[in-house]
């Protein structure tokens, strides 16, 4: 049974061309005669299949639910490339029974070992399933663009991976660069930040240029690598694939594949759940159950105050549950939660970042046509008071008058006397 080379194509944020890079790399490798499986593990729509004009009728979720087999979920594309849509559904194995999880992961194990390459198009950002997909592959290819926000989000992703114990060296692909010098500069900025703050050096795999042909290929649902190999847009992906193979040749093959990783992750999750389960009696009310679980969650978080990923997973799942059926109670819960936070303890830069985000969120939430009926100057700062020269005369005259007055005179009497003196002068 062959052991495939597994590559996770990821990005700190959406819009950097991660899916386009993953698809075109897969097509080039398939053109070279390799058997390639592309797992669409983005948690959004099945973007990979849409880019080749395929509309999946089944995804990995249907395999997990028993509605079809793994082979029936595979889409067949150009040059024998196989695509599995909805591969992020593999995360559900962590919540399944041991028997069902083992059956599904065994099918995935048998599937991946049919191929020479397994390329995973991960979810962008810090979603748990994306982080697991990165950890399951032997090489992570981090796609960034010259956009400063792309570098910021990519660094955040690296920071979270470091905290989770990820020790392999990610490879950087600079997409939409305007030339080799800009691509190198983008890589050096990101690598320099990782070296300074994370003591972690990244590998530069290559760059792809900003290209109108590539953008049009996305609209036409035809990968640019279907063009003749002499076309510049196509040739750059062939060069990138060659650099990828050179780099992989210097890396040791992993003994365990993606399915084996998820099997271990599911077992660790089951052990954690068993250890974390609070003592709850069957006759307890739902409210008592909920309060007991909250107490246990608080204890776990207090025991691991530096585990940022643990807090991220816990609270994003709670917010996702809260947002399933938003109503007036949801609004009140969010307002109360925000008001209970000690914002004064937040760093200035983080407060500014959060304020900008909340401002953008407020604009998105506002219904169309709604006009704020509050005064326009509600948030305007109060103007600094000006000296009243008409009532009190020139400032040097006021100073002399103050010196002449007795020390025990009241402020009101002093001001009245000054105003009166000024009236008599006029």
TAHUCOR-V127069 format. One record per residue. N is the residue number from 0. RES is the residue in one letter. PSI is psi in whole degrees, 0 to 359 (* if undefined). D_FIRST is the distance of its C-alpha to the first C-alpha in Angstrom with 1 decimal. Layout:
n:N res:RES psi:PSI d_first:D_FIRST
n:N res:RES psi:PSI d_first:D_FIRST
//
This chain:
n:0 res:X psi:124 d_first:0.0
n:1 res:X psi:151 d_first:3.8
n:2 res:X psi:112 d_first:6.7
n:3 res:X psi:158 d_first:9.5
n:4 res:X psi:126 d_first:13.1
n:5 res:X psi:127 d_first:15.1
n:6 res:X psi:128 d_first:18.8
n:7 res:X psi:119 d_first:21.6
n:8 res:X psi:116 d_first:24.7
n:9 res:X psi:175 d_first:27.6
n:10 res:X psi:152 d_first:31.4
n:11 res:X psi:335 d_first:34.3
n:12 res:X psi:166 d_first:36.1
n:13 res:X psi:162 d_first:35.9
n:14 res:X psi:5 d_first:37.3
n:15 res:X psi:0 d_first:35.7
n:16 res:X psi:22 d_first:33.4
n:17 res:X psi:312 d_first:30.1
n:18 res:X psi:320 d_first:28.8
n:19 res:X psi:318 d_first:30.1
n:20 res:X psi:313 d_first:28.3
n:21 res:X psi:315 d_first:25.0
n:22 res:X psi:312 d_first:25.3
n:23 res:X psi:325 d_first:26.6
n:24 res:X psi:318 d_first:24.0
n:25 res:X psi:319 d_first:21.3
n:26 res:X psi:317 d_first:23.3
n:27 res:X psi:315 d_first:23.8
n:28 res:X psi:322 d_first:20.1
n:29 res:X psi:323 d_first:19.5
n:30 res:X psi:328 d_first:22.6
n:31 res:X psi:4 d_first:21.0
n:32 res:X psi:5 d_first:18.4
n:33 res:X psi:151 d_first:15.5
n:34 res:X psi:120 d_first:13.7
n:35 res:X psi:133 d_first:15.3
n:36 res:X psi:128 d_first:15.7
n:37 res:X psi:116 d_first:19.0
n:38 res:X psi:117 d_first:19.8
n:39 res:X psi:93 d_first:23.6
n:40 res:X psi:16 d_first:24.3
n:41 res:X psi:139 d_first:28.0
n:42 res:X psi:353 d_first:30.2
n:43 res:X psi:209 d_first:32.7
n:44 res:X psi:165 d_first:32.5
n:45 res:X psi:77 d_first:29.4
n:46 res:X psi:323 d_first:30.5
n:47 res:X psi:311 d_first:27.4
n:48 res:X psi:325 d_first:27.7
n:49 res:X psi:328 d_first:31.5
n:50 res:X psi:344 d_first:31.2
n:51 res:X psi:15 d_first:29.7
n:52 res:X psi:23 d_first:32.1
n:53 res:X psi:142 d_first:29.9
n:54 res:X psi:103 d_first:31.2
n:55 res:X psi:136 d_first:28.6
n:56 res:X psi:339 d_first:29.7
n:57 res:X psi:149 d_first:27.0
n:58 res:X psi:182 d_first:25.3
n:59 res:X psi:334 d_first:23.0
n:60 res:X psi:325 d_first:26.2
n:61 res:X psi:327 d_first:26.4
n:62 res:X psi:315 d_first:23.0
n:63 res:X psi:322 d_first:24.1
n:64 res:X psi:354 d_first:27.4
n:65 res:X psi:13 d_first:25.9
n:66 res:X psi:346 d_first:27.5
n:67 res:X psi:171 d_first:24.5
n:68 res:X psi:170 d_first:20.7
n:69 res:X psi:319 d_first:18.2
n:70 res:X psi:326 d_first:17.9
n:71 res:X psi:340 d_first:21.7
n:72 res:X psi:349 d_first:22.0
n:73 res:X psi:135 d_first:20.1
n:74 res:X psi:140 d_first:22.6
n:75 res:X psi:124 d_first:22.2
n:76 res:X psi:200 d_first:23.9
n:77 res:X psi:142 d_first:24.7
n:78 res:X psi:30 d_first:22.5
n:79 res:X psi:12 d_first:19.7
n:80 res:X psi:131 d_first:19.5
n:81 res:X psi:139 d_first:18.5
n:82 res:X psi:133 d_first:20.5
n:83 res:X psi:108 d_first:20.5
n:84 res:X psi:155 d_first:24.1
n:85 res:X psi:32 d_first:25.4
n:86 res:X psi:345 d_first:22.3
n:87 res:X psi:343 d_first:24.9
n:88 res:X psi:349 d_first:25.2
n:89 res:X psi:336 d_first:22.2
n:90 res:X psi:335 d_first:25.0
n:91 res:X psi:341 d_first:26.5
n:92 res:X psi:339 d_first:23.9
n:93 res:X psi:342 d_first:26.0
n:94 res:X psi:6 d_first:29.0
n:95 res:X psi:168 d_first:27.4
n:96 res:X psi:160 d_first:27.5
n:97 res:X psi:320 d_first:24.8
n:98 res:X psi:311 d_first:23.8
n:99 res:X psi:319 d_first:23.8
n:100 res:X psi:316 d_first:22.0
n:101 res:X psi:321 d_first:19.2
n:102 res:X psi:315 d_first:18.8
n:103 res:X psi:317 d_first:18.7
n:104 res:X psi:330 d_first:16.4
n:105 res:X psi:321 d_first:13.8
n:106 res:X psi:320 d_first:14.2
n:107 res:X psi:323 d_first:13.8
n:108 res:X psi:314 d_first:10.6
n:109 res:X psi:325 d_first:9.0
n:110 res:X psi:310 d_first:10.8
n:111 res:X psi:333 d_first:10.1
n:112 res:X psi:5 d_first:6.3
n:113 res:X psi:351 d_first:7.7
n:114 res:X psi:160 d_first:9.8
n:115 res:X psi:326 d_first:10.8
n:116 res:X psi:137 d_first:13.5
n:117 res:X psi:115 d_first:14.6
n:118 res:X psi:130 d_first:18.3
n:119 res:X psi:121 d_first:20.5
n:120 res:X psi:101 d_first:24.1
n:121 res:X psi:167 d_first:25.6
n:122 res:X psi:143 d_first:29.0
n:123 res:X psi:154 d_first:31.8
n:124 res:X psi:208 d_first:33.8
n:125 res:X psi:24 d_first:33.5
n:126 res:X psi:143 d_first:32.1
n:127 res:X psi:319 d_first:30.1
n:128 res:X psi:325 d_first:27.1
n:129 res:X psi:319 d_first:27.1
n:130 res:X psi:321 d_first:27.3
n:131 res:X psi:320 d_first:24.3
n:132 res:X psi:322 d_first:22.2
n:133 res:X psi:316 d_first:23.3
n:134 res:X psi:332 d_first:22.4
n:135 res:X psi:341 d_first:18.9
n:136 res:X psi:157 d_first:18.0
n:137 res:X psi:341 d_first:17.8
n:138 res:X psi:132 d_first:20.7
n:139 res:X psi:125 d_first:23.7
n:140 res:X psi:112 d_first:25.7
n:141 res:X psi:115 d_first:29.2
n:142 res:X psi:126 d_first:31.2
n:143 res:X psi:166 d_first:35.0
n:144 res:X psi:170 d_first:38.1
n:145 res:X psi:349 d_first:41.5
n:146 res:X psi:126 d_first:42.9
n:147 res:X psi:325 d_first:44.0
n:148 res:X psi:327 d_first:42.8
n:149 res:X psi:317 d_first:39.3
n:150 res:X psi:321 d_first:39.5
n:151 res:X psi:314 d_first:41.1
n:152 res:X psi:326 d_first:38.4
n:153 res:X psi:320 d_first:35.6
n:154 res:X psi:320 d_first:37.4
n:155 res:X psi:320 d_first:37.6
n:156 res:X psi:316 d_first:33.9
n:157 res:X psi:321 d_first:33.3
n:158 res:X psi:318 d_first:35.9
n:159 res:X psi:318 d_first:34.2
n:160 res:X psi:319 d_first:30.8
n:161 res:X psi:317 d_first:32.6
n:162 res:X psi:329 d_first:34.3
n:163 res:X psi:359 d_first:31.1
n:164 res:X psi:14 d_first:29.8
n:165 res:X psi:128 d_first:27.4
n:166 res:X psi:352 d_first:27.3
n:167 res:X psi:167 d_first:25.1
n:168 res:X psi:112 d_first:27.0
n:169 res:X psi:151 d_first:27.1
n:170 res:X psi:139 d_first:27.6
n:171 res:X psi:131 d_first:30.6
n:172 res:X psi:118 d_first:31.0
n:173 res:X psi:115 d_first:34.7
n:174 res:X psi:154 d_first:35.2
n:175 res:X psi:33 d_first:38.5
n:176 res:X psi:154 d_first:40.1
n:177 res:X psi:0 d_first:43.2
n:178 res:X psi:171 d_first:42.4
n:179 res:X psi:323 d_first:40.6
n:180 res:X psi:320 d_first:43.3
n:181 res:X psi:320 d_first:43.1
n:182 res:X psi:314 d_first:39.3
n:183 res:X psi:320 d_first:39.6
n:184 res:X psi:318 d_first:42.4
n:185 res:X psi:313 d_first:40.4
n:186 res:X psi:316 d_first:37.6
n:187 res:X psi:325 d_first:40.1
n:188 res:X psi:314 d_first:41.8
n:189 res:X psi:315 d_first:38.7
n:190 res:X psi:321 d_first:37.4
n:191 res:X psi:319 d_first:40.9
n:192 res:X psi:319 d_first:41.2
n:193 res:X psi:323 d_first:37.9
n:194 res:X psi:318 d_first:39.1
n:195 res:X psi:315 d_first:42.5
n:196 res:X psi:336 d_first:41.7
n:197 res:X psi:355 d_first:38.2
n:198 res:X psi:50 d_first:37.9
n:199 res:X psi:121 d_first:34.7
n:200 res:X psi:137 d_first:34.1
n:201 res:X psi:162 d_first:32.0
n:202 res:X psi:134 d_first:30.3
n:203 res:X psi:113 d_first:31.7
n:204 res:X psi:319 d_first:29.1
n:205 res:X psi:187 d_first:31.6
n:206 res:X psi:157 d_first:34.0
n:207 res:X psi:140 d_first:34.7
n:208 res:X psi:153 d_first:38.2
n:209 res:X psi:125 d_first:40.3
n:210 res:X psi:124 d_first:40.2
n:211 res:X psi:326 d_first:42.1
n:212 res:X psi:321 d_first:39.7
n:213 res:X psi:318 d_first:36.8
n:214 res:X psi:320 d_first:38.9
n:215 res:X psi:326 d_first:39.9
n:216 res:X psi:327 d_first:36.4
n:217 res:X psi:317 d_first:35.7
n:218 res:X psi:325 d_first:38.9
n:219 res:X psi:354 d_first:37.9
n:220 res:X psi:38 d_first:34.3
n:221 res:X psi:116 d_first:33.0
n:222 res:X psi:142 d_first:30.8
n:223 res:X psi:339 d_first:32.7
n:224 res:X psi:0 d_first:29.8
n:225 res:X psi:349 d_first:30.7
n:226 res:X psi:165 d_first:33.8
n:227 res:X psi:146 d_first:34.1
n:228 res:X psi:340 d_first:32.4
n:229 res:X psi:345 d_first:35.9
n:230 res:X psi:133 d_first:37.0
n:231 res:X psi:323 d_first:37.4
n:232 res:X psi:322 d_first:35.8
n:233 res:X psi:321 d_first:32.6
n:234 res:X psi:326 d_first:32.7
n:235 res:X psi:330 d_first:32.6
n:236 res:X psi:327 d_first:29.1
n:237 res:X psi:319 d_first:27.8
n:238 res:X psi:319 d_first:29.3
n:239 res:X psi:320 d_first:27.8
n:240 res:X psi:323 d_first:24.3
n:241 res:X psi:317 d_first:24.9
n:242 res:X psi:325 d_first:26.1
n:243 res:X psi:315 d_first:23.1
n:244 res:X psi:322 d_first:20.8
n:245 res:X psi:317 d_first:23.2
n:246 res:X psi:318 d_first:23.2
n:247 res:X psi:328 d_first:19.4
n:248 res:X psi:335 d_first:19.3
n:249 res:X psi:0 d_first:21.6
n:250 res:X psi:141 d_first:19.7
n:251 res:X psi:143 d_first:17.3
n:252 res:X psi:140 d_first:13.8
n:253 res:X psi:139 d_first:13.7
n:254 res:X psi:329 d_first:11.6
n:255 res:X psi:143 d_first:12.3
n:256 res:X psi:196 d_first:12.0
n:257 res:X psi:316 d_first:14.8
n:258 res:X psi:320 d_first:14.4
n:259 res:X psi:321 d_first:14.5
n:260 res:X psi:313 d_first:17.5
n:261 res:X psi:328 d_first:19.3
n:262 res:X psi:317 d_first:18.8
n:263 res:X psi:320 d_first:20.5
n:264 res:X psi:321 d_first:23.1
n:265 res:X psi:322 d_first:24.0
n:266 res:X psi:319 d_first:24.5
n:267 res:X psi:321 d_first:26.7
n:268 res:X psi:319 d_first:28.6
n:269 res:X psi:320 d_first:29.3
n:270 res:X psi:318 d_first:30.6
n:271 res:X psi:317 d_first:32.8
n:272 res:X psi:319 d_first:34.2
n:273 res:X psi:321 d_first:35.0
n:274 res:X psi:331 d_first:36.8
n:275 res:X psi:355 d_first:38.6
n:276 res:X psi:118 d_first:39.8
n:277 res:X psi:159 d_first:43.6
n:278 res:X psi:108 d_first:45.8
n:279 res:X psi:129 d_first:46.9
n:280 res:X psi:151 d_first:49.0
n:281 res:X psi:332 d_first:48.5
n:282 res:X psi:4 d_first:52.1
n:283 res:X psi:149 d_first:51.8
n:284 res:X psi:163 d_first:52.5
n:285 res:X psi:324 d_first:50.0
n:286 res:X psi:319 d_first:52.0
n:287 res:X psi:321 d_first:51.7
n:288 res:X psi:312 d_first:48.0
n:289 res:X psi:315 d_first:47.7
n:290 res:X psi:322 d_first:50.0
n:291 res:X psi:319 d_first:48.1
n:292 res:X psi:322 d_first:44.8
n:293 res:X psi:317 d_first:46.5
n:294 res:X psi:319 d_first:48.0
n:295 res:X psi:319 d_first:44.6
n:296 res:X psi:317 d_first:43.1
n:297 res:X psi:319 d_first:46.0
n:298 res:X psi:317 d_first:45.4
n:299 res:X psi:316 d_first:41.8
n:300 res:X psi:323 d_first:42.7
n:301 res:X psi:329 d_first:45.6
n:302 res:X psi:339 d_first:43.4
n:303 res:X psi:66 d_first:41.1
n:304 res:X psi:338 d_first:43.6
n:305 res:X psi:1 d_first:41.6
n:306 res:X psi:87 d_first:38.4
n:307 res:X psi:325 d_first:38.9
n:308 res:X psi:326 d_first:35.5
n:309 res:X psi:314 d_first:36.5
n:310 res:X psi:319 d_first:39.7
n:311 res:X psi:311 d_first:38.2
n:312 res:X psi:319 d_first:35.8
n:313 res:X psi:311 d_first:38.6
n:314 res:X psi:329 d_first:41.2
n:315 res:X psi:325 d_first:39.3
n:316 res:X psi:322 d_first:38.2
n:317 res:X psi:317 d_first:41.8
n:318 res:X psi:322 d_first:43.1
n:319 res:X psi:320 d_first:40.6
n:320 res:X psi:319 d_first:41.8
n:321 res:X psi:326 d_first:45.4
n:322 res:X psi:5 d_first:45.0
n:323 res:X psi:318 d_first:43.7
n:324 res:X psi:75 d_first:47.3
n:325 res:X psi:140 d_first:49.6
n:326 res:X psi:194 d_first:53.3
n:327 res:X psi:324 d_first:56.4
n:328 res:X psi:323 d_first:55.2
n:329 res:X psi:317 d_first:52.1
n:330 res:X psi:315 d_first:54.5
n:331 res:X psi:322 d_first:56.5
n:332 res:X psi:315 d_first:53.5
n:333 res:X psi:317 d_first:52.3
n:334 res:X psi:316 d_first:55.9
n:335 res:X psi:319 d_first:56.4
n:336 res:X psi:317 d_first:53.1
n:337 res:X psi:321 d_first:53.9
n:338 res:X psi:337 d_first:57.4
n:339 res:X psi:354 d_first:56.3
n:340 res:X psi:142 d_first:54.4
n:341 res:X psi:79 d_first:56.1
n:342 res:X psi:333 d_first:55.7
n:343 res:X psi:342 d_first:58.1
n:344 res:X psi:353 d_first:55.5
n:345 res:X psi:142 d_first:53.1
n:346 res:X psi:151 d_first:53.1
n:347 res:X psi:314 d_first:55.2
n:348 res:X psi:320 d_first:52.4
n:349 res:X psi:323 d_first:50.3
n:350 res:X psi:318 d_first:53.4
n:351 res:X psi:319 d_first:53.9
n:352 res:X psi:316 d_first:50.3
n:353 res:X psi:320 d_first:50.5
n:354 res:X psi:318 d_first:53.9
n:355 res:X psi:318 d_first:52.7
n:356 res:X psi:316 d_first:49.7
n:357 res:X psi:326 d_first:52.1
n:358 res:X psi:318 d_first:54.5
n:359 res:X psi:321 d_first:51.8
n:360 res:X psi:321 d_first:50.7
n:361 res:X psi:321 d_first:54.4
n:362 res:X psi:323 d_first:54.7
n:363 res:X psi:326 d_first:51.7
n:364 res:X psi:331 d_first:53.0
n:365 res:X psi:126 d_first:56.5
n:366 res:X psi:150 d_first:57.2
n:367 res:X psi:137 d_first:58.3
n:368 res:X psi:355 d_first:62.1
n:369 res:X psi:127 d_first:62.7
n:370 res:X psi:133 d_first:65.1
n:371 res:X psi:118 d_first:65.7
n:372 res:X psi:7 d_first:69.4
n:373 res:X psi:157 d_first:69.7
n:374 res:X psi:141 d_first:72.0
n:375 res:X psi:332 d_first:70.5
n:376 res:X psi:24 d_first:71.6
n:377 res:X psi:323 d_first:70.2
n:378 res:X psi:10 d_first:67.9
n:379 res:X psi:140 d_first:70.2
n:380 res:X psi:149 d_first:71.4
n:381 res:X psi:133 d_first:75.1
n:382 res:X psi:147 d_first:77.2
n:383 res:X psi:132 d_first:78.9
n:384 res:X psi:145 d_first:82.7
n:385 res:X psi:153 d_first:85.2
n:386 res:X psi:132 d_first:88.6
n:387 res:X psi:91 d_first:91.5
n:388 res:X psi:332 d_first:94.0
n:389 res:X psi:318 d_first:96.3
n:390 res:X psi:325 d_first:96.9
n:391 res:X psi:3 d_first:96.9
n:392 res:X psi:190 d_first:98.0
n:393 res:X psi:151 d_first:96.6
n:394 res:X psi:327 d_first:94.2
n:395 res:X psi:327 d_first:96.5
n:396 res:X psi:321 d_first:99.4
n:397 res:X psi:319 d_first:97.2
n:398 res:X psi:316 d_first:96.5
n:399 res:X psi:320 d_first:100.2
n:400 res:X psi:320 d_first:101.0
n:401 res:X psi:323 d_first:98.5
n:402 res:X psi:331 d_first:100.1
n:403 res:X psi:339 d_first:103.5
n:404 res:X psi:148 d_first:102.6
n:405 res:X psi:155 d_first:103.0
n:406 res:X psi:336 d_first:99.9
n:407 res:X psi:8 d_first:100.3
n:408 res:X psi:142 d_first:100.4
n:409 res:X psi:161 d_first:97.8
n:410 res:X psi:318 d_first:95.1
n:411 res:X psi:316 d_first:96.5
n:412 res:X psi:321 d_first:100.1
n:413 res:X psi:315 d_first:99.0
n:414 res:X psi:320 d_first:97.2
n:415 res:X psi:319 d_first:100.1
n:416 res:X psi:322 d_first:102.5
n:417 res:X psi:318 d_first:100.5
n:418 res:X psi:321 d_first:100.2
n:419 res:X psi:319 d_first:103.9
n:420 res:X psi:322 d_first:104.9
n:421 res:X psi:323 d_first:102.8
n:422 res:X psi:319 d_first:104.6
n:423 res:X psi:328 d_first:108.0
n:424 res:X psi:326 d_first:107.0
n:425 res:X psi:* d_first:106.1
//
